[in-house]
Amino acid sequence: MRFDGLDLNLLVALDILLTEQNITKASEKLFLSQPATSAALSRLRDYFEDELLIQVGRSMKRTPMGEHLAIPVKNLLIQTRTILNNKNKFDPLTAERTFRIMATDYTGTILLPHLNQQLFQKAPFCSIEQLNATADAEKQIHKGTVDILLLPKMNLLDEHPSEDVFHDEFVCVMWAKNPLSAKEFTLNDYKNAKHVVTRFGNYNTPMFDHWLVRNLDFERKIGYTAVNFTNVPFYLIGTPYIATMHKKLALQCAEYLPLHICNLPWETPKITMSMQWNNYQANDSGLIWFRQLICETANMIFK
């Protein structure tokens, strides 16, 4: 189909080319040969009367026109996808759809198994694809690469709609035979102990350190650095280490591990877990239904 002389199928190619800035990677995502992808870029260059992508050394960079088009083209495709998803009213009993959620392993352990059960019961032909949260997770909603972000409220973008899902708080966790478990736990105990902390991918410092340094003016002694939240308790067993964990996850882990849980020796803010979706997907009937299911599931297990 053409619009003002442009083959609209080329917009998909344009979006991927401007995102990847690499012919080989773009061709893989488009399921086209490299010559076919190069031909698509040539046609786009003719239409926009601009190079769009130029070779700089061994890589390609967007021209000013390419930069100008990148976000509008992506938003247009998100809107188009929403229109197509709404061609028929969403019927959970017959719909076939995959909902893409970006969340940490914490939410994946606490909420998503229950959500998966509810989805299977109410929409048996739909499924969930969980993506690991990255350092730029909030940008994935802006790009339209995921349907839902499930992250702490502080990590979400202001320009897209969001809704609070559930609340949690931080506690201190240690091996049940840790000598600190037999006494009143103090701030000096916290400062002097070695800690198991969590660091994700490109984050340069453990997640909770930001709050500690900013509010208590000290840095923890690190005994072990884990790559996700759910592994943390395993590294406490048989050691004098302690960890700062989400209470809901700590309580769940304590059901099968010999752990001692106590309050932190100072008042800490509660954490609000929220979901966010792209502005242009606000009227997607399937996502409206799915967001409601997320809230209903959270209310059911966290009431």
Summary of the structure (lengths in Angstrom):
residues: 303
radius of gyration: 23.7
end to end distance: 51.0
largest distance: 76.5
contacts: 891
relative contact order: 0.14
helix: 44%
strand: 22%
